[in-house]
């Protein structure tokens, strides 16, 4: 089985062939903790560093720059990274929603008081939070596949990735430093018919459902009726209250505006 976390990082422009970007645990490393720490580094960076000419240009975000969804992923990948971004957006949206009186998912376990506001920066959730990648049902590897499937599905929602576009992507995919299983996964997902049921099935907890929606919203700029309809249907199928989905939309828009 290929390294799904690494593929997600490549997809969002975080990968670059270094061991730090692989998400694996080695001697002296802490696995998920290291991933969240790297996410914080990305969130605090200026977004103008080497990623623009390095990993982003050669990763899957760069591969999809010809699509609207790919351009949005590429822009945000300059600052954010992988699972930490998705978890942070969902966590922030939930905290803001709960502060306004909502309550669609259980309160995350945390030791610090909840002082978040809608203007607070997006940061990865605490390691003991149910939004943490390490605490997702099935583990990080399985959930990385869920998020990848959700993002690619959202990017296909307006029908932009047609047969010609797929051929161009497949040709470029062969030039990337990915193993055959990872490439086959991307190809299969791009070729597969849009299946919202499969996306929804991957969300095995309320927090996972919110992260699936956040990843889908992150992948596209919903200015096309088909994209808006897809996100509305996805939120409903995931069981998200309208206000909570709106908080995710707001969190993503704020993150984009800050770049």
Secondary structure, 3 states (H helix, E strand, C coil): CCCHHHHHHHHCCCCCCCHHHCCCCCCCCCCHHHHHHHHHHHHHCCCCCHHHCCHHHHCHHHHCCCCHHHHHHHHHHCCCCHHHHHHHHHHHHHHHHHHCCCCCCCCCCCCCCCCCCCCCCCCCCCCCCCCCHHHCCCHHHHHHHHHHHHHHHHHCCCCCCCHHHHHHHHHHHCCCCCCHHHHHHHHHHHHCCCCHHHHHHCCCCHHHHHHHHHHHHHHCCCCCHHHHHHHHHHHHHCCCCHHHHHHHHHHHHHHHHCC
